[in-house]
Amino acid sequence: MSSNQGHLASTHADAVVALALLKKALASPPSIGAPPTVTHLCKKPRKQKSGNKISASVFRPHILVCDRLRLWSAPHSDSFHLSALKQLPLNDILQLFGVMLVSIETKTRENYGAGLLHFHQYCDSRHIPEARRMPASDFLLASFIASWAGKVAATTAQNWLAGLHFWHNLHGAPWFGHSILHSASAGLRNLVPDSLKRPRRPPVTLEHMHALFHGLDLSNTFDVSVFAVACTAFWSCCRLGELIVVSSNIFDPSRHVTRSAPFARCSPSDGTKYSVLHIPWMKTSHVEGADAILSNLDNIMNAFTAVDHHLAANTDVPSNAPFAYETADGKWATMTKPWFLA
């Protein structure tokens, strides 16, 4: 073997080792933006349902749906990763991928992961080679969307395409979804059946709030907590997800209101008292959060009094707990969205 051949062999071996190290590192959850207090509802991949299976492939391991963007790949991924390793150290690449992933919420990653599943199921059914799935052609993307015309809502198709686009970006693949895809997407919007169209929800009014007030027992700690959440959401125009958690298993103090959240009572010279409750994370401002102003209005529904009553009635709730209430056995429980809406 000549010296030149030996050098090429050594270079190839180094590249293989570097690529293996990168794949191993990518298999671990990113350390960026994953607070240790957050526990995901789904801790292990679910068993594939009948009629919703996918062909086995080394490019698509059986993993949590929220991890598909990161761990599902294509032949293009290896060439992209090798190119990246020639330009940057391994830690820099992992940092980049981690930062890109935290640009979207976990729930969004799940929605995107569902779109990836449907895309690959379509490709499996049409025997599309792995190499043609990324980068996917304009024609392939349009054909995939057209296959769902009359079966899904336009927003669902848009989410799937957004997920495919992000998947391409994460793996360094160009996005070819242009004129043909745009036409197919427009056609899909026109073919959505009425059964998939959700009517606009009516707004919550003061009459609704008064009905809630008269239907609650404000000597009950649970009802007191419900009333405080409802008044705060109503008068401060908050989303429920910005005040309470979906499940007691999912709690992150950097995103959810806790008992110890910054809370100040103010008494200005004009006599109208108000409180300021800091919400750590909002859908619009993200980590900057926002201050909810709870004014002491001349109304039985005012959030100022409702929150004060909640804090006084639920004094034994720990300071690091989310919006919660005391239970009959002397313990406390998290106010979750399902319980609030029950």
Secondary structure as GFF3:
##gff-version 3
##sequence-region A 1 342
A	DSSP	alpha_helix	3	26	.	.	.	ID=ss1
A	DSSP	three_ten_helix	65	67	.	.	.	ID=ss2
A	DSSP	alpha_helix	68	71	.	.	.	ID=ss3
A	DSSP	alpha_helix	75	87	.	.	.	ID=ss4
A	DSSP	alpha_helix	90	101	.	.	.	ID=ss5
A	DSSP	alpha_helix	106	125	.	.	.	ID=ss6
A	DSSP	three_ten_helix	130	132	.	.	.	ID=ss7
A	DSSP	alpha_helix	138	146	.	.	.	ID=ss8
A	DSSP	alpha_helix	154	170	.	.	.	ID=ss9
A	DSSP	alpha_helix	179	190	.	.	.	ID=ss10
A	DSSP	three_ten_helix	194	196	.	.	.	ID=ss11
A	DSSP	alpha_helix	206	215	.	.	.	ID=ss12
A	DSSP	alpha_helix	221	236	.	.	.	ID=ss13
A	DSSP	three_ten_helix	240	242	.	.	.	ID=ss14
A	DSSP	beta_strand	263	266	.	.	.	ID=ss15
A	DSSP	beta_strand	274	279	.	.	.	ID=ss16
A	DSSP	beta_strand	290	295	.	.	.	ID=ss17
A	DSSP	alpha_helix	303	313	.	.	.	ID=ss18
A	DSSP	beta_strand	324	326	.	.	.	ID=ss19
A	DSSP	beta_strand	332	334	.	.	.	ID=ss20
A	DSSP	alpha_helix	337	341	.	.	.	ID=ss21
###
